[in-house]
Amino acid sequence: MRRSLAQEQATLPGLHPENKRKMTDTPTAERLLHAFAGVSLTIIQYAAGEEILRRMTPLSGVQEAILQQLGLGTHLYRQLEIQHMRS
């Protein structure tokens, strides 16, 4: 992440809980992981067991920026949410 930010001369906001507007070009692994602390996946299987409904927490702007900077994009995250899936 740091290498990527340095190459693009970019910074990330929102990683400092005491000041969400503070920008950083040297984020720590702890702060990056903490940015995803609220992410959850809910899986609901109907009683008949035929359909599964999956819902994921929407990504925040900071989370999207982190994934983009890591070259992962948000499409990988969104692929995890499959609205209707036959078992």
C-alpha positions in Angstrom: 0.0 0.0 0.0 2.7 2.4 0.9 4.6 1.7 -2.3 1.5 2.2 -4.3 0.7 5.5 -2.6 4.3 6.7 -3.1 4.3 5.8 -6.8 1.1 7.7 -7.4 2.1 10.5 -5.0 -1.3 9.9 -3.4 -2.7 9.9 0.2 -5.6 8.3 1.9 -8.1 10.0 4.2 -10.1 8.6 7.0 -7.6 6.2 8.7 -7.1 8.3 11.8 -10.0 7.9 14.2 -9.1 11.2 15.9 -9.3 13.1 12.7 -11.1 11.5 9.7 -9.9 14.3 7.4 -6.3 13.7 8.1 -4.4 12.4 5.0 -1.7 9.8 5.1 0.7 8.3 2.6 2.2 5.8 5.1 -0.8 3.9 6.5 -0.1 1.1 9.0 -1.5 -2.4 8.5 -3.5 -2.0 11.7 -5.2 1.2 10.4 -6.0 -0.4 7.1 -7.5 -3.5 8.7 -9.4 -1.3 11.2 -11.0 0.4 8.2 -12.7 -2.9 7.4 -13.7 -3.8 10.9 -17.4 -3.1 10.3 -17.8 -5.2 7.2 -20.1 -8.2 7.6 -21.7 -10.9 5.5 -25.1 -12.2 6.3 -26.3 -15.5 4.8 -30.0 -16.4 5.0 -31.1 -19.9 3.9 -34.8 -20.4 3.5 -36.4 -23.1 5.5 -36.8 -25.3 2.4 -33.1 -25.0 2.0 -33.3 -24.2 -1.7 -32.4 -20.6 -1.9 -29.7 -18.6 -0.1 -29.7 -14.8 0.2 -26.4 -13.1 0.9 -26.0 -9.5 2.0 -22.8 -7.6 2.6 -22.1 -4.3 4.2 -21.8 -1.6 1.5 -18.2 -0.3 1.2 -17.4 3.1 2.4 -15.4 5.6 0.3 -12.3 4.9 2.3 -12.7 1.1 1.9 -13.2 1.5 -1.9 -10.1 3.7 -2.1 -8.0 1.1 -0.2 -9.1 -1.7 -2.5 -8.5 0.4 -5.6 -5.0 1.4 -4.3 -4.2 -2.3 -3.8 -5.2 -3.0 -7.3 -8.1 -5.2 -6.2 -11.0 -3.0 -7.2 -14.5 -3.2 -5.8 -15.7 -5.9 -8.2 -14.1 -8.6 -6.2 -16.0 -7.5 -3.1 -19.3 -7.2 -4.9 -18.9 -10.7 -6.4 -19.1 -12.1 -2.8 -22.7 -10.9 -2.6 -24.8 -13.3 -4.7 -28.4 -12.3 -4.2 -30.1 -15.6 -5.1 -28.1 -18.7 -5.3 -29.5 -22.3 -5.7 -27.9 -24.8 -3.3 
